[in-house]
């Protein structure tokens, strides 16, 4: 099917595009391990989905001959801080500087973000982005990273910097997506539903859990269009790389270097950097770097916490919980714009929806977006960061991404 220029409604464009994507999924499922080897078939799908999406989506066949559908984000005006800051209402830094997500190893790149959550077929998780699959689940951070990097050069697990960019872009354009955050439907609009792939019993009541990737309405895409990433809110929580909490200290890799799968993100990697109030990156463990600190000694889970430059109250027993929009710094601590740009602190106004959780003892990584039972706590501002890298759950999956260096 080829897109023909003319007057089409968004619904018609979506129908044609999704039909082509569904056909791609069927052909992949007919092969062994989602592999498509025929070059003519591959090129046909590449052409169809490029045309039907008017160039906003791209089919990429990885080194394993498995297809993925990506949304393309280029380092254009919408990637620059003076657009994303929304006239200073999101953060104060402006100018022509690109968002850090578009800088990998000092080079300007374009980003291809998985349009769909990674999929699971026959009990096996794959680093593909295809419509109509069960979401991948029950997988650790490191295994998610391995499946993504095994796709070839530039392929990687979606990073914190990339998630932050999508969040800021959505806020700038005045849209926050809905999703499967209430047992197969939207908590915000219960008439919005997706196709169930998982049902379970809890105390004699049947519930819907995971739903097929991309099977919800267009309001579940990042911008409400048929071209943007789907299921960023709800369904399964998503591992992100490039950001961790280490004994309370916020640590990142510079810019979007975490997108380079050759960069070490192990426990003892020297690439992890702390953040000073000046916005400069520094060696972990030095004085006055940003940290998550309980407001008082916690006595139960869900204790309030804030941004600090020292740890006054830590706990290995209890986790902290705070609505993302309500996260603040302790008196005297300056919140540098870098934290808002990287999605670690809320924007100055119109913050993303969601709840943030943390523990400030040990190494903790975040799962973004919320899952099918997230209800009002889910959203682009949701992050569950009180588990380690080896944790698995049937409510946690991942999303693949790809960067390509530009000649600029």
C-alpha positions as CSV (number, residue, x, y, z in Angstrom):
1,X,0.0,0.0,0.0
2,X,1.4,3.4,-1.0
3,X,0.4,6.8,0.4
4,X,-1.1,8.9,-2.4
5,X,-1.1,12.6,-2.0
6,X,-4.5,14.1,-1.4
7,X,-6.9,15.2,1.4
8,X,-7.0,12.6,4.1
9,X,-8.3,12.7,7.7
10,X,-5.9,11.7,10.4
11,X,-8.1,8.7,11.0
12,X,-7.6,7.6,7.4
13,X,-3.9,8.1,7.5
14,X,-3.7,6.1,10.8
15,X,-5.8,3.3,9.3
16,X,-3.5,2.9,6.3
17,X,-0.3,3.2,8.3
18,X,-1.4,0.7,11.0
19,X,-2.6,-1.8,8.3
20,X,1.0,-1.7,6.8
21,X,2.5,-2.1,10.3
22,X,0.2,-5.0,11.1
23,X,1.2,-6.7,7.9
24,X,4.9,-6.2,8.8
25,X,4.2,-7.9,12.2
26,X,2.4,-10.8,10.5
27,X,5.3,-11.4,8.2
28,X,7.8,-11.2,11.0
29,X,5.7,-13.7,13.1
30,X,5.7,-16.1,10.2
31,X,9.4,-16.3,10.2
32,X,11.7,-17.9,12.7
33,X,12.5,-15.6,15.6
34,X,10.9,-12.6,13.8
35,X,13.4,-12.8,11.0
36,X,12.6,-11.5,7.5
37,X,15.3,-12.4,5.0
38,X,13.8,-11.5,1.6
39,X,15.4,-8.2,0.5
40,X,12.4,-7.4,-1.8
41,X,9.9,-7.8,1.1
42,X,12.1,-5.8,3.4
43,X,12.4,-2.9,0.9
44,X,8.7,-3.0,0.3
45,X,7.9,-2.4,4.0
46,X,10.6,0.2,4.3
47,X,9.0,2.1,1.4
48,X,5.4,1.7,2.5
49,X,5.8,2.9,6.0
50,X,8.0,5.8,5.0
51,X,5.4,6.9,2.5
52,X,2.3,6.3,4.7
53,X,3.9,8.1,7.6
54,X,5.1,11.0,5.4
55,X,8.6,10.3,6.5
56,X,8.1,10.5,10.2
57,X,8.5,6.7,10.7
58,X,11.2,4.4,9.5
59,X,11.5,0.6,9.3
60,X,15.0,-0.5,10.2
61,X,16.1,-4.1,9.9
62,X,18.8,-4.8,12.5
63,X,21.9,-7.0,12.2
64,X,19.6,-10.0,13.0
65,X,17.2,-9.2,10.1
66,X,14.5,-8.4,12.5
67,X,12.4,-5.3,11.7
68,X,11.5,-2.4,14.0
69,X,9.3,0.7,13.4
70,X,10.9,3.9,14.8
71,X,9.8,7.5,15.1
72,X,12.5,9.8,13.8
73,X,13.6,12.9,15.8
74,X,16.0,15.2,14.1
75,X,18.3,17.9,15.6
76,X,16.1,20.6,14.2
77,X,14.4,23.6,15.9
78,X,12.3,21.4,18.1
79,X,15.4,19.9,19.5
80,X,16.8,23.2,20.7
81,X,16.5,24.6,24.2
82,X,15.0,27.9,23.2
83,X,12.0,25.9,21.8
84,X,11.8,23.4,24.7
85,X,12.0,26.0,27.4
86,X,8.6,27.3,26.3
87,X,9.5,31.0,26.7
88,X,11.2,30.3,30.1
89,X,8.2,28.6,31.7
90,X,9.8,25.1,31.7
91,X,13.4,26.1,32.5
92,X,15.4,29.3,32.1
93,X,18.2,28.2,29.8
94,X,17.7,29.1,26.2
95,X,19.7,29.7,23.0
96,X,20.4,27.6,20.0
97,X,21.9,24.7,22.0
98,X,20.6,21.2,21.3
99,X,19.0,19.1,24.0
100,X,21.7,16.7,25.4
101,X,19.8,13.7,23.9
102,X,21.1,14.8,20.5
103,X,24.8,14.7,21.5
104,X,26.6,11.3,21.6
105,X,30.3,11.3,22.1
106,X,30.5,14.9,21.2
107,X,28.7,14.4,17.8
108,X,25.3,15.6,16.7
109,X,23.0,12.7,16.0
110,X,19.4,12.0,15.0
111,X,17.3,9.7,17.2
112,X,15.1,6.9,16.2
113,X,12.9,6.0,19.1
114,X,11.0,2.7,19.2
115,X,7.4,3.5,18.2
116,X,6.3,0.5,20.3
117,X,7.5,-1.2,23.4
118,X,9.8,-4.1,22.8
119,X,7.9,-7.3,22.2
120,X,7.7,-10.8,23.5
121,X,6.8,-13.9,21.4
122,X,6.5,-17.4,22.6
123,X,7.9,-16.5,26.0
124,X,11.1,-14.9,24.5
125,X,11.8,-11.2,24.7
126,X,13.1,-9.4,21.6
127,X,14.5,-5.9,21.1
128,X,12.0,-5.1,18.3
129,X,9.5,-2.3,18.0
130,X,6.4,-3.8,16.3
131,X,2.7,-3.1,16.6
132,X,0.5,-5.8,18.0
133,X,2.9,-7.9,20.2
134,X,2.8,-8.7,23.9
135,X,5.2,-6.3,25.6
136,X,8.5,-7.7,26.7
137,X,8.6,-8.3,30.4
138,X,10.4,-10.1,33.2
139,X,13.7,-8.8,32.1
140,X,16.6,-7.0,34.0
141,X,18.3,-3.8,33.0
142,X,21.4,-5.4,31.8
143,X,19.5,-8.0,29.7
144,X,17.4,-5.2,28.2
145,X,20.6,-3.4,27.2
146,X,22.1,-6.5,25.8
147,X,19.1,-7.2,23.6
148,X,19.2,-3.7,22.2
149,X,23.0,-3.5,21.7
150,X,22.8,-6.9,19.9
151,X,20.8,-5.3,17.1
152,X,23.9,-3.5,15.8
153,X,25.9,-0.2,15.9
154,X,23.9,2.7,17.3
155,X,21.1,0.5,18.7
156,X,20.6,0.9,22.4
157,X,18.1,0.8,25.3
158,X,16.2,4.1,25.4
159,X,18.1,6.5,27.7
160,X,17.0,8.9,30.4
161,X,18.1,11.8,28.2
162,X,15.9,10.5,25.4
163,X,12.9,10.0,27.8
164,X,13.5,13.6,29.1
165,X,13.5,15.0,25.6
166,X,10.2,13.3,24.7
167,X,8.7,14.6,27.9
168,X,9.8,18.2,27.3
169,X,8.6,18.0,23.7
170,X,5.2,16.8,24.8
171,X,4.9,19.5,27.4
172,X,6.1,22.2,24.9
173,X,3.4,21.1,22.5
174,X,0.7,21.0,25.2
175,X,0.0,17.3,25.2
176,X,0.4,14.5,27.8
177,X,-0.6,11.1,26.5
178,X,-3.0,8.7,28.2
179,X,-2.5,4.9,28.2
180,X,-3.2,1.5,29.8
181,X,-2.9,2.6,33.4
182,X,-6.2,1.1,34.8
183,X,-6.4,-2.6,33.9
184,X,-6.5,-2.3,30.1
185,X,-8.1,1.1,29.9
186,X,-7.2,4.7,30.6
187,X,-7.7,6.0,34.2
188,X,-8.3,9.4,32.8
189,X,-10.9,8.2,30.2
190,X,-12.3,4.7,30.9
191,X,-13.8,4.6,27.4
192,X,-10.3,4.3,26.0
193,X,-9.2,0.7,25.9
194,X,-6.6,-1.6,24.3
195,X,-6.5,-5.3,23.3
196,X,-5.7,-7.5,26.3
197,X,-2.9,-10.1,26.1
198,X,-2.7,-10.8,29.8
199,X,-5.5,-11.5,32.4
200,X,-4.9,-12.6,36.0
201,X,-6.9,-13.4,39.1
202,X,-6.5,-11.4,42.3
203,X,-8.6,-12.5,45.3
204,X,-11.2,-14.0,43.0
205,X,-11.5,-11.0,40.7
206,X,-10.2,-11.1,37.1
207,X,-8.1,-8.1,35.9
208,X,-6.6,-7.1,32.6
209,X,-2.8,-6.5,32.7
210,X,-0.6,-6.0,29.7
211,X,-2.2,-5.1,26.4
212,X,-0.9,-5.5,22.8
213,X,1.7,-2.9,21.8
214,X,0.0,0.1,20.0
215,X,-3.5,-1.3,20.3
216,X,-4.9,1.7,22.2
217,X,-6.4,4.9,20.6
218,X,-4.3,7.7,19.2
219,X,-4.6,9.6,22.5
220,X,-2.1,7.0,23.8
221,X,0.7,8.2,21.5
222,X,3.1,10.9,22.6
223,X,1.4,13.7,20.5
224,X,-1.9,12.2,19.6
225,X,-0.8,11.4,16.1
226,X,-0.4,8.0,14.4
227,X,3.4,8.6,14.0
228,X,4.6,9.1,17.6
229,X,5.7,6.6,20.1
230,X,2.8,4.7,21.8
231,X,2.4,3.3,25.4
232,X,4.8,5.7,27.1
233,X,2.2,5.9,29.8
234,X,1.1,2.6,31.3
235,X,1.1,-1.0,30.0
236,X,4.6,-1.9,31.4
237,X,7.1,0.3,33.1
238,X,10.3,0.9,31.0
239,X,13.9,0.5,31.9
240,X,16.0,3.6,31.0
241,X,19.8,3.7,31.0
242,X,22.1,6.6,31.6
243,X,20.8,7.6,35.0
244,X,21.1,5.9,38.4
245,X,20.9,6.7,42.1
246,X,24.0,5.5,44.0
247,X,23.7,5.8,47.7
248,X,21.4,8.7,47.2
249,X,23.7,10.6,44.7
250,X,22.2,11.4,41.2
251,X,24.6,10.0,38.6
252,X,24.5,10.3,34.8
253,X,26.7,9.7,31.7
254,X,27.5,12.9,29.9
255,X,25.0,14.2,27.4
256,X,23.5,11.1,25.7
257,X,26.7,9.0,25.8
258,X,24.6,6.2,27.3
259,X,23.2,5.7,23.8
260,X,26.6,4.3,22.8
261,X,26.3,0.7,23.9
262,X,30.1,0.4,24.1
263,X,30.1,2.8,27.0
264,X,30.4,1.0,30.4
265,X,27.4,1.4,32.6
266,X,28.5,-1.2,35.1
267,X,28.4,-0.7,38.9
268,X,32.0,0.5,39.0
269,X,32.3,2.3,35.7
270,X,34.3,5.6,35.8
271,X,31.8,7.0,33.3
272,X,29.2,7.7,35.9
273,X,29.3,11.3,36.9
274,X,27.7,13.3,39.7
275,X,26.2,16.7,39.2
276,X,27.2,19.9,41.0
277,X,24.9,22.9,41.6
278,X,26.8,24.7,38.8
279,X,25.6,22.1,36.4
280,X,29.1,20.7,35.9
281,X,29.6,16.9,36.0
282,X,32.1,15.7,38.6
283,X,33.5,12.5,40.1
284,X,31.0,10.7,42.3
285,X,31.4,11.1,46.0
286,X,32.9,14.6,46.2
287,X,31.2,17.2,48.3
288,X,28.0,19.1,47.4
289,X,26.7,17.0,44.5
290,X,23.0,16.5,44.1
291,X,21.4,13.8,46.2
292,X,17.9,12.5,47.1
293,X,17.4,13.0,50.8
294,X,14.4,12.1,53.0
295,X,12.8,15.1,54.6
296,X,13.1,13.4,57.9
297,X,14.1,9.9,59.2
298,X,11.5,7.6,57.4
299,X,9.4,5.3,59.5
300,X,7.3,3.8,56.7
301,X,7.3,3.5,52.9
302,X,6.2,6.5,50.9
303,X,8.1,9.0,52.9
304,X,8.6,12.5,51.5
305,X,12.0,13.4,50.1
306,X,13.7,16.3,48.4
307,X,16.8,17.3,46.4
308,X,19.8,18.1,48.6
309,X,23.6,18.3,48.4
310,X,24.1,16.1,51.5
311,X,22.4,13.0,52.9
312,X,20.8,13.8,56.2
313,X,18.3,11.0,56.3
314,X,18.9,7.7,54.5
315,X,17.1,4.3,54.7
316,X,17.7,0.9,53.2
317,X,14.3,-0.2,54.6
318,X,11.9,2.4,53.2
319,X,11.4,4.1,49.9
320,X,10.5,7.7,49.2
321,X,7.5,8.8,47.2
322,X,6.5,12.2,45.8
323,X,4.4,13.5,43.0
324,X,6.9,14.6,40.3
325,X,5.4,18.1,40.0
326,X,5.9,18.5,43.8
327,X,9.6,17.6,43.9
328,X,11.5,20.5,45.4
329,X,15.0,21.2,46.8
330,X,15.8,21.7,50.4
331,X,16.4,25.3,51.6
332,X,19.6,26.8,50.2
333,X,20.0,24.2,47.4
334,X,20.0,25.7,43.8
335,X,18.2,23.6,41.2
336,X,20.3,23.9,38.0
337,X,18.5,23.9,34.7
338,X,20.4,20.7,33.7
339,X,18.2,18.7,36.1
340,X,15.0,19.9,34.4
341,X,16.5,19.4,31.0
342,X,17.4,15.8,31.9
343,X,14.0,15.1,33.4
344,X,15.3,14.6,36.9
345,X,13.4,17.6,38.4
346,X,10.1,19.0,37.2
347,X,9.7,21.9,34.8
348,X,9.0,25.3,36.4
349,X,5.4,25.1,35.2
350,X,3.1,22.5,33.5
351,X,5.1,19.6,34.9
352,X,4.6,16.1,33.6
353,X,2.2,13.8,35.3
354,X,3.4,11.0,37.5
355,X,4.9,9.9,40.8
356,X,8.6,9.4,41.5
357,X,9.9,6.8,43.9
358,X,13.5,6.4,45.2
359,X,15.7,4.7,47.7
360,X,18.9,6.4,48.8
361,X,21.0,3.4,49.8
362,X,22.6,1.1,47.2
363,X,22.5,1.3,43.4
364,X,19.0,2.1,42.0
365,X,17.7,2.4,38.5
366,X,14.4,3.8,37.2
367,X,11.5,2.3,35.4
368,X,9.6,5.0,33.6
369,X,5.9,5.7,32.6
370,X,4.0,3.4,35.0
371,X,2.1,0.2,34.2
372,X,-1.4,-1.1,33.9
373,X,-2.2,-0.5,37.5
374,X,-0.5,2.9,37.8
375,X,-3.8,4.9,37.8
376,X,-3.3,8.6,38.5
377,X,0.4,8.0,39.4
378,X,1.4,7.0,35.9
379,X,2.6,9.4,33.3
380,X,5.7,10.9,31.6
381,X,6.8,12.1,35.0
382,X,6.6,8.6,36.6
383,X,9.8,6.9,37.7
384,X,10.1,3.9,40.0
385,X,13.7,4.0,41.2
386,X,14.0,1.8,44.2
387,X,15.2,-1.5,42.6
388,X,18.6,-2.6,41.4
389,X,19.7,-3.5,37.9
390,X,19.0,-7.2,38.3
391,X,15.3,-6.8,39.3
392,X,12.7,-8.4,37.1
393,X,8.9,-8.2,37.1
394,X,6.0,-9.0,34.7
395,X,5.2,-5.3,34.8
396,X,8.6,-4.1,33.6
397,X,9.8,-4.0,30.0
398,X,11.8,-1.8,27.7
399,X,12.0,0.2,24.5
400,X,14.7,0.1,21.9
401,X,16.2,3.1,20.2
402,X,18.8,4.0,17.6
403,X,21.1,6.9,17.0
404,X,22.8,8.0,13.8
405,X,25.6,10.4,13.5
406,X,25.1,13.4,11.2
407,X,27.7,15.1,9.1
408,X,27.4,18.6,10.7
